[in-house]
Amino acid sequence: MQFKGFRMTFLRFLITPLIAGALLLTMGSLYSVPAFGANHNAQTAEPKKPAFEYVCPMHADVKSKTPAKCPKCKMKLEKRRIKEPEAQPPNQ
């Protein structure tokens, strides 16, 4: 009779920490930060150039990053997409 009670107590003290440890290991991975790939935003860390610029239709030398009026002729600047330079292959 005492052996049966001892065995149940032993199993309870053995199984309870094992189940708690397994739960902590599985639930801990949901809240953790990945150990690798943390620098996947390296390209977005640099400030991007605006995709558009504002240019005077009469004076091509007047450019702005925000909508405004041309200081020379007082016309409203028009929105224009900035062309990205194409990458040229290196000469071998």
Residue frames as qw, qx, qy, qz and C-alpha x, y, z in Angstrom:
[[0.000, 0.884, 0.468, 0.000, 0.00, 0.00, 0.00],
 [0.274, -0.826, 0.102, 0.482, 2.74, 2.46, 0.84],
 [0.466, -0.127, 0.593, 0.644, 4.59, 1.56, -2.34],
 [0.263, 0.633, 0.630, 0.366, 1.62, 2.56, -4.47],
 [0.121, -0.959, -0.217, 0.134, 1.35, 5.98, -2.77],
 [0.442, -0.608, 0.346, 0.561, 5.10, 6.54, -3.07],
 [0.460, 0.165, 0.656, 0.575, 4.99, 5.65, -6.74],
 [0.153, 0.827, 0.497, 0.213, 2.17, 8.13, -7.45],
 [0.262, -0.917, 0.009, 0.302, 3.98, 10.90, -5.58],
 [0.510, -0.356, 0.509, 0.595, 7.19, 10.12, -7.43],
 [0.388, 0.426, 0.649, 0.497, 5.43, 10.18, -10.79],
 [0.012, 0.936, 0.353, 0.006, 3.66, 13.44, -9.96],
 [0.318, -0.835, 0.204, 0.400, 6.96, 15.13, -9.07],
 [0.492, -0.162, 0.631, 0.577, 8.60, 13.69, -12.18],
 [0.323, 0.532, 0.671, 0.402, 5.88, 14.35, -14.76],
 [0.024, -0.926, -0.322, 0.195, 4.78, 17.84, -13.61],
 [0.219, -0.735, 0.298, 0.568, 8.17, 19.53, -14.27],
 [0.392, 0.002, 0.740, 0.547, 8.53, 17.67, -17.56],
 [0.218, 0.711, 0.637, 0.200, 5.15, 18.91, -18.79],
 [0.109, -0.934, -0.114, 0.320, 5.85, 22.44, -17.54],
 [0.361, -0.509, 0.488, 0.611, 9.26, 22.44, -19.26],
 [0.362, 0.278, 0.750, 0.479, 7.76, 21.20, -22.52],
 [0.107, 0.868, 0.484, 0.014, 5.10, 23.92, -22.40],
 [0.219, -0.855, 0.107, 0.457, 7.67, 26.60, -21.69],
 [0.408, -0.249, 0.623, 0.620, 9.86, 25.45, -24.57],
 [0.279, 0.477, 0.718, 0.424, 7.00, 25.45, -27.06],
 [0.022, -0.922, -0.386, 0.031, 5.40, 28.68, -25.84],
 [0.395, -0.694, 0.163, 0.579, 8.74, 30.47, -25.47],
 [0.429, 0.036, 0.584, 0.688, 9.43, 30.15, -29.17],
 [0.156, 0.767, 0.573, 0.243, 6.29, 32.16, -29.95],
 [0.179, -0.973, -0.121, 0.081, 7.59, 35.21, -28.12],
 [0.632, -0.457, 0.278, 0.561, 11.29, 35.04, -28.90],
 [0.305, 0.830, -0.258, -0.390, 13.26, 37.06, -31.42],
 [0.946, 0.306, -0.027, 0.102, 14.83, 34.98, -34.19],
 [0.645, -0.573, 0.281, 0.422, 18.50, 34.32, -33.60],
 [0.421, -0.075, 0.553, 0.715, 19.38, 34.49, -37.29],
 [0.168, 0.560, 0.600, 0.547, 18.12, 36.78, -40.01],
 [0.212, -0.755, -0.404, 0.471, 17.83, 39.71, -37.64],
 [0.143, -0.517, 0.244, 0.808, 19.56, 41.95, -40.18],
 [0.406, 0.417, 0.744, 0.328, 17.03, 41.30, -42.96],
 [0.143, 0.932, 0.330, -0.049, 16.10, 45.00, -43.04],
 [0.531, -0.383, 0.199, 0.729, 19.61, 46.17, -43.95],
 [0.270, 0.324, 0.503, 0.755, 18.42, 47.55, -47.27],
 [0.174, -0.801, -0.469, -0.327, 15.50, 49.43, -45.73],
 [0.528, -0.610, -0.233, 0.543, 17.75, 51.02, -43.10],
 [0.300, -0.066, 0.243, 0.920, 19.03, 53.49, -45.69],
 [0.321, 0.590, 0.328, -0.665, 16.66, 56.37, -46.38],
 [0.514, 0.399, 0.656, 0.381, 15.04, 55.94, -49.76],
 [0.037, -0.118, 0.221, 0.967, 14.95, 58.76, -52.26],
 [0.519, 0.427, 0.397, -0.625, 11.49, 60.00, -53.08],
 [0.532, 0.258, 0.743, 0.314, 10.03, 58.33, -56.16],
 [0.278, 0.815, 0.420, 0.285, 8.70, 61.68, -57.42],
 [0.332, -0.285, -0.067, 0.897, 10.00, 65.19, -57.82],
 [0.243, 0.853, 0.416, -0.202, 8.26, 68.42, -58.75],
 [0.456, -0.051, 0.369, 0.808, 9.52, 70.32, -61.80],
 [0.250, 0.631, 0.100, -0.728, 8.53, 73.61, -63.38],
 [0.715, 0.482, 0.492, 0.118, 7.08, 73.07, -66.88],
 [0.364, 0.927, -0.026, 0.086, 8.80, 76.27, -68.11],
 [0.034, 0.795, -0.573, 0.195, 12.12, 76.00, -66.22],
 [0.912, 0.014, -0.410, -0.005, 13.59, 72.50, -66.12],
 [0.425, 0.340, -0.578, 0.609, 16.29, 73.61, -63.67],
 [0.402, -0.360, 0.355, -0.764, 13.69, 74.38, -60.96],
 [0.634, -0.125, -0.758, -0.087, 13.07, 71.19, -58.96],
 [0.388, -0.449, 0.437, -0.676, 11.55, 70.47, -55.57],
 [0.152, -0.008, -0.979, 0.134, 10.81, 67.47, -53.38],
 [0.132, 0.491, 0.714, -0.481, 7.49, 68.98, -52.30],
 [0.248, 0.708, 0.547, 0.371, 4.66, 70.64, -54.26],
 [0.244, -0.600, -0.114, 0.754, 5.36, 74.36, -54.61],
 [0.455, 0.870, 0.175, -0.075, 5.42, 77.24, -57.08],
 [0.721, 0.301, 0.054, 0.622, 8.29, 78.14, -59.37],
 [0.328, -0.678, -0.156, 0.639, 10.20, 81.13, -57.95],
 [0.237, -0.127, 0.432, 0.861, 10.84, 82.44, -61.49],
 [0.211, -0.197, -0.546, -0.787, 7.41, 82.29, -63.14],
 [0.404, -0.069, 0.506, -0.759, 5.13, 81.45, -60.18],
 [0.727, 0.051, -0.483, -0.486, 3.64, 78.44, -62.01],
 [0.831, -0.343, 0.336, -0.282, 2.65, 75.35, -60.09],
 [0.014, -0.495, 0.855, 0.154, 5.35, 72.65, -60.20],
 [0.858, 0.110, -0.266, -0.426, 4.32, 69.42, -61.91],
 [0.734, -0.387, 0.550, -0.094, 4.87, 66.00, -60.42],
 [0.667, 0.543, -0.483, -0.160, 7.33, 63.79, -62.31],
 [0.963, -0.254, 0.065, 0.058, 8.66, 60.30, -61.57],
 [0.158, -0.788, 0.573, 0.159, 12.38, 60.14, -60.87],
 [0.883, 0.351, -0.307, -0.060, 14.15, 57.76, -63.24],
 [0.729, -0.564, 0.369, 0.118, 16.49, 55.40, -61.43],
 [0.233, 0.689, -0.632, -0.268, 19.87, 54.92, -63.10],
 [0.975, 0.109, -0.134, -0.142, 20.21, 51.52, -64.69],
 [0.635, -0.573, 0.488, 0.173, 22.98, 49.32, -63.36],
 [0.592, 0.668, -0.418, -0.169, 25.68, 48.83, -65.96],
 [0.980, -0.136, -0.007, 0.146, 27.55, 45.50, -66.02],
 [0.381, -0.769, 0.386, 0.340, 31.24, 45.80, -65.14],
 [0.631, 0.675, -0.360, -0.134, 33.67, 45.70, -68.07],
 [0.878, -0.330, 0.320, 0.130, 35.87, 42.66, -68.11]]
